Amino acid sequence: MTDGTAFDGTAFDGTASADPNTTLWQRSAEWWQREFTDGVDPEYTEQILPLVVSGVPEPGLVLDVGTGEGQVARTLVASGHHVIGIDPIDSQVRLAQNRATDADTGKSQYAQASAAALPFVSESFDHAVACLVFEHIDDVDGAISELARVVRPGGTFLFLLNHPLLQTPGSGWIDDQIIEPPEQYWRVGPYLTETATIEEVQKDVHIRFVHRPLSRYVNTLYRHGFTLAEMIEPSPPAAFLAQAPQYEDASTIPRLLVLRLLRQ
Ligand SMILES: C[S@@+](CC[C@H](N)C(=O)[O-])C[C@H]1O[C@@H](n2cnc3c(N)ncnc32)[C@H](O)[C@@H]1O
């Protein structure tokens, strides 16, 4: 199934797809490849990967948009799918290919491409997954339009995001002991404004995040023929809380938003 028939022969245009996001990802890919691969990050192991498996239950050909080092794609292959993973960063694509296990051979393929210019023929995928990728995409309309083009009618698009409302930049747990009585609450940063921020996620590792209100995503998805089948806002998983005790008090605040969408 991953014999290349989905590809339309378009070559990757690295110049056209170079933007501030991909420039920073080019420099920071090694951080992702080290910290977010098999078994390293408890949030992936305990929550994100099981949600991906249950969100795309029917075996088929899946497009993994922004595949990174391929952890999500490998998980989908292990659960019975064939997968093509794309990412604009060459080192991510090469590593995803190298980390594909022997058992994956013929079941996964990786290519350098950007979400807003997918090198595939229309309706060539049964499903698509985008896991924590759209926060790094400026051309949200172009990317969703391309996904709508390549997923066949009746197919699933599983869309995972840092929760756009509750994880808005500037959000966080406030423990105010100055006022009487003291107050603890989750502060939500400026929500309606579409903004890009560069965050130092680890010493000397900078990643650019684009915040948009949830309605911006939902309305664009609907306009392009994706209807909502399920919305999941999971509690932070126990293994994450064990490593982030400062988050314990805010454990009723979801970090993740998952939309399971059907292509009409
Ligand atoms: C946070 S990582 C997630 C990787 C993978 N989906 C996972 O969950 O393990 C975001 C990925 O999106 C990729 N990315 C950035 N801009 C992109 C674009 N315009 N199109 C597709 N992927 C992009 C980055 O190179 C990076 O590999």
The ligand as an SDF file (V2000), in Angstrom:
LIG
                    3D

 27 29  0  0  0  0  0  0  0  0999 V2000
    5.9810   18.9750   18.0870 C   0  0  0  0  0  0  0  0  0  0  0  0
    6.6360   18.0940   16.7250 S   0  0  0  0  0  0  0  0  0  0  0  0
    5.4900   16.7240   16.5940 C   0  0  0  0  0  0  0  0  0  0  0  0
    6.0610   15.5580   15.8460 C   0  0  0  0  0  0  0  0  0  0  0  0
    5.1360   14.3400   15.7370 C   0  0  0  0  0  0  0  0  0  0  0  0
    3.8540   14.6780   15.1610 N   0  0  0  0  0  0  0  0  0  0  0  0
    4.9410   13.7080   17.0820 C   0  0  0  0  0  0  0  0  0  0  0  0
    3.8760   13.9080   17.6870 O   0  0  0  0  0  0  0  0  0  0  0  0
    5.8530   12.9990   17.5400 O   0  0  0  0  0  0  0  0  0  0  0  0
    6.1140   19.1610   15.3950 C   0  0  0  0  0  0  0  0  0  0  0  0
    6.6210   18.7320   14.0240 C   0  0  0  0  0  0  0  0  0  0  0  0
    5.9580   19.5520   13.0430 O   0  0  0  0  0  0  0  0  0  0  0  0
    6.8600   19.7800   11.9940 C   0  0  0  0  0  0  0  0  0  0  0  0
    6.4190   20.9320   11.1960 N   0  0  0  0  0  0  0  0  0  0  0  0
    6.7450   22.2540   11.3490 C   0  0  0  0  0  0  0  0  0  0  0  0
    6.1790   22.9880   10.3880 N   0  0  0  0  0  0  0  0  0  0  0  0
    5.4920   22.1210    9.5930 C   0  0  0  0  0  0  0  0  0  0  0  0
    4.7230   22.2760    8.3870 C   0  0  0  0  0  0  0  0  0  0  0  0
    4.5380   23.4830    7.8280 N   0  0  0  0  0  0  0  0  0  0  0  0
    4.1920   21.1710    7.8270 N   0  0  0  0  0  0  0  0  0  0  0  0
    4.3480   19.9450    8.3990 C   0  0  0  0  0  0  0  0  0  0  0  0
    5.0750   19.7470    9.5290 N   0  0  0  0  0  0  0  0  0  0  0  0
    5.6400   20.8180   10.1120 C   0  0  0  0  0  0  0  0  0  0  0  0
    8.1760   19.9930   12.7210 C   0  0  0  0  0  0  0  0  0  0  0  0
    9.2840   19.8500   11.8490 O   0  0  0  0  0  0  0  0  0  0  0  0
    8.1090   18.9270   13.7990 C   0  0  0  0  0  0  0  0  0  0  0  0
    8.7000   17.7260   13.3660 O   0  0  0  0  0  0  0  0  0  0  0  0
  1  2  1  0
  2  3  1  0
  2 10  1  0
  3  4  1  0
  4  5  1  0
  5  6  1  0
  5  7  1  0
  7  8  2  0
  7  9  1  0
 10 11  1  0
 11 12  1  0
 11 26  1  0
 12 13  1  0
 13 14  1  0
 13 24  1  0
 14 15  1  0
 14 23  1  0
 15 16  2  0
 16 17  1  0
 17 18  1  0
 17 23  2  0
 18 19  1  0
 18 20  2  0
 20 21  1  0
 21 22  2  0
 22 23  1  0
 24 25  1  0
 24 26  1  0
 26 27  1  0
M  CHG  2   2   1   9  -1
M  END
$$$$
